[in-house]
């Protein structure tokens, strides 16, 4: 199963909270999503599709071709980090 998740990342160097899109492959979507929620309860599952690791690699290659990375597509937000 291919999934697309919207989540956040705290950059310790810049002290910014960034919005991220993550794409990945898993055999057990429920377990994978539970893992994301455990570490970031605000993450959202945006979409899933039947697929395999080859399809995941294909999506990553498309984004790399256009000098993007799904793991690092981000925009600085105005949210502050809560310690």
VMD Tcl script that draws the C-alpha trace (Angstrom):
set ca {
  {0.00 0.00 0.00}
  {1.34 3.43 -0.96}
  {0.43 6.23 1.46}
  {0.67 10.01 1.54}
  {0.87 11.66 4.95}
  {0.92 15.31 5.97}
  {2.96 15.82 9.12}
  {5.28 18.31 10.80}
  {8.98 18.40 11.57}
  {10.81 20.49 14.15}
  {14.13 21.77 12.83}
  {16.41 22.04 15.87}
  {18.89 24.26 14.03}
  {16.43 26.93 12.87}
  {13.80 26.29 15.58}
  {11.10 26.21 12.90}
  {8.19 23.83 12.64}
  {7.85 22.71 9.02}
  {4.92 21.08 7.26}
  {5.97 17.94 5.40}
  {4.43 15.52 2.95}
  {5.68 11.94 3.20}
  {5.10 9.13 0.76}
  {5.92 5.56 1.52}
  {5.10 1.92 1.13}
  {3.89 -0.48 3.80}
  {2.31 -3.91 3.96}
  {0.33 -2.91 7.08}
  {-1.15 0.58 6.70}
  {-2.87 0.56 10.11}
  {0.35 -0.23 11.96}
  {2.28 2.37 9.94}
  {-0.27 5.12 10.57}
  {-0.43 4.24 14.28}
  {3.35 4.70 14.38}
  {3.05 8.18 12.82}
  {0.27 9.15 15.24}
  {2.35 7.97 18.19}
  {5.14 10.40 17.31}
  {2.99 13.17 15.84}
  {-0.71 13.10 16.80}
  {-1.42 15.97 14.40}
  {-0.39 14.06 11.27}
  {-3.04 13.32 8.65}
  {-3.35 10.43 6.25}
  {-4.18 12.13 2.94}
  {-4.44 9.18 0.58}
  {-3.64 5.53 -0.01}
  {-3.35 3.47 -3.19}
  {-2.55 -0.12 -3.96}
  {1.11 -0.33 -4.85}
  {4.51 -1.74 -4.11}
  {8.07 -0.59 -3.47}
  {8.64 -0.14 -7.21}
  {5.74 2.33 -7.41}
  {7.04 4.15 -4.33}
  {10.46 4.44 -6.02}
  {8.81 5.71 -9.20}
  {7.05 8.51 -7.27}
  {10.31 9.47 -5.58}
  {12.11 9.52 -8.94}
  {9.47 11.89 -10.37}
  {9.95 14.31 -7.51}
  {13.73 14.04 -7.73}
  {13.54 14.76 -11.46}
  {11.95 18.10 -10.63}
  {14.41 18.76 -7.77}
  {11.84 18.05 -5.08}
  {11.68 15.46 -2.37}
  {8.46 14.21 -0.87}
  {10.20 13.75 2.43}
  {11.35 17.38 2.40}
  {8.56 19.29 0.65}
  {7.96 21.86 3.35}
  {6.90 25.35 4.12}
  {7.87 27.20 7.29}
  {4.84 27.72 9.47}
  {4.02 30.23 12.15}
  {3.56 27.52 14.75}
  {6.02 27.43 17.59}
  {7.62 24.33 19.06}
  {6.18 23.16 22.35}
  {8.81 21.58 24.55}
}
mol new
graphics top color blue
foreach p $ca { graphics top sphere $p radius 0.5 }
foreach p [lrange $ca 0 end-1] q [lrange $ca 1 end] { graphics top cylinder $p $q radius 0.2 }
display resetview
